[in-house]
């Protein structure tokens, strides 16, 4: 299983899920996308992100079989995009917290807000950390922040995302697709259009969770993750 994180976080956000998978004997890895975590010095672009994901998939395939791809927010958009462009390489897909088509009309306000925040003396680090601790209970907040916070990646990333058409791409997928959103998530405006577009799709909406569903409701998210994996592979937690 391969995990793709969200914008301005890193692979560390998946600690809880990786521990659960290890306990179940399921091999898994969480990677850093360009501009984030261990790749913080790299410029984000769709081309670079596709390359990084492709390398992770190829490495996973060396151990046998097709991996299951999991993405949150930014990672969810990229997971849909990569699978659509590379049919036959994964067994299934979980796309979380990316249920609004990334059109310019929705993305541009976030770009403008990011530019405003970057005018703060610390380029918004203190505000970012405060909001994470306010919105996410421990240990989730610490997991989100553990890999560092890239302060200059927002504008490049959001600009690149406006080139994606997730709903159209979902129509081309020939693997099971699990869509997971928090009920209070502001990024699920088109969730039912996503579901209708997926040939073999299922939608899980988790009560009590906002955008960062995997760290706000980790047990419920991980349960959905296992069900999606089992559906795609035919395997159970005991193998």
NORHU-V524139 format. One record per pair of residues at least 24 apart in sequence whose ideal C-beta (glycine too) atoms are under 6 Angstrom apart, sorted by sequence separation. I is the first residue (numbers start at 1). J is the second residue. If there is no record, write none. Layout:
i	j
I	J
I	J
This chain:
i	j
66	90
68	92
69	93
70	94
71	95
72	96
73	97
125	149
170	194
176	200
177	201
178	202
179	203
180	204
181	205
182	206
183	207
187	211
31	56
66	91
72	97
73	98
185	210
10	36
11	37
167	193
171	197
184	210
185	211
1	28
2	29
3	30
10	37
170	197
182	209
123	151
170	198
182	210
49	78
53	82
167	197
182	213
50	82
57	89
114	154
114	155
111	155
180	224
111	158
110	158
178	228
107	158
2	56
107	162
176	231
176	232
2	60
104	162
102	161
102	162
102	164
2	67
101	166
6	72
101	167
1	68
2	69
3	70
4	71
6	73
7	74
6	74
6	75
5	75
4	75
4	78
4	79
140	215
136	212
136	215
136	216
99	181
81	164
92	175
77	161
92	176
93	177
94	178
95	179
96	180
84	169
80	166
77	164
100	187
84	172
97	185
99	187
80	169
99	188
100	189
101	190
83	173
97	187
100	190
99	190
99	191
99	194
44	153
37	147
40	150
44	156
44	157
36	150
46	160
97	211
35	150
45	160
97	213
35	153
15	143
13	143
12	143
13	144
12	146
94	228
9	144
12	147
10	147
92	232
8	149
91	232
8	150
72	214
91	233
7	157
68	229
68	232
16	218
20	222
17	222
24	237
25	239
